[in-house]
Amino acid sequence: MVTSARLALAALLGLAALPASAEEVPILRIYTYDSFASEWGPGPALKAGFEQTCVCVVEFTTSEDAISTLRKVQLEGTATRADMIVGLDTAVAGEARATGLFAPHGLELSGLDLPSPWTDPDFVPFDYGYFAYVYNKEKVPNPPVSFEALIALPATFKIVIQDPRSSTPGLGNVLWVQAAYGERAPEIWAGLKPHILTVTRGWSEAYGLFLDGEADMVLSYTTSPVYHAVAEDDHRFAAASFEEGHVAQIEVAGILKSSEKQTLAKEFLTYLTSAEGQKEIPTTNWMYPVVDLGADLPPEFAAQPKPEKLLEIDEQTITANSRAWIDAALDALK
């Protein structure tokens, strides 16, 4: 009996000396959109880089796009397993904030490089770009220079856009027309109707139709041609510069109040906005980084002109009116 007791005690002491088991390593659960966490997106590299700085595991759960991700958290409420969301944008930040599900990030972000100073207490930016219509220079040597110029083209000139109810570029397009034309927005949508080949649910389907030659232009980003230049050494693509100006999309991340890993989530946000984290963004998400990367930013980004005029709508106005603007656009396209 004495021998058995001593053996049992020794076994317990031995177990106490072992490192923490895998189950005891904290898991940071991040909701994001499909392409962010895909093998070609920034997610895997960011996961690997952050895990080297923490005793933790990063776990991504994906939805089709940022709007779907937000809807998932809204449905789950405080019972969600997510600690944070990565991939919302400024067009839906107001709606996300109004849920009351997000916690202040508490980070100092005054040194970020963005189209305008960042002061948001809840959401942290990690990349940005400008909505634009992309075209093939060999097929469209003289692209339209405004929405009205596009409308004036023959009806055979076709564009592909995305649904604003399910796609962040689609919603951005609605905000773009609204910011540029105000009360005339329904008129612009009615004028665009004959040129719209189709309205897709998401960006990938729309861009695929464009690349297949089904349309002359596609709603995308000013940085989309950079992808073709860097990844494919294909310099045929460009983004049309519109005289009205362009709307920026700033992608953001936020911590959920219900998370029990607030400190770990803040550490991930700090890593996400560091130079080490940001260097993964340009050639995986094909957007501008939010810090100055210097020589680490491919020169093709600098070669791509940024819009001369930035159109902006404040968050409160977007939150109060976006539903009506979406309905008006869709009504005009019926």
Buried (B, 14 or more C-beta within 10 A) or exposed (E): EEEEEEEEEEEEEEEEEEEEEEEEEBBBBBBBBBBBBBEEBBBBBBBEBBBEBBEBBBBBBBBBBBBBBBBBBEEBEEEBEBBBBBBBBBBBBBBBBEEEBBBEBEEEBEEBBBBEEBEBEBBBBBBBBBBBBBBBEEEBEEBBEBBBBBBEBEEEBBBBBBBBBBBBBBBBBBBBBBBBBEEBBBBBBBBBEEBBBBBBBBBBBBBEBBBEEBBBBBBBBBBBBBBBBBEEEEEEBBBBBBEBBBBBBBBBBBBBEBBEBBEBBBBBBBBBBBEBBBBBBBBBBBBBBBBEBEEBBBEBBEEBEBBEEBBEBEBEBBBEBBEEBBEBBBEBBE
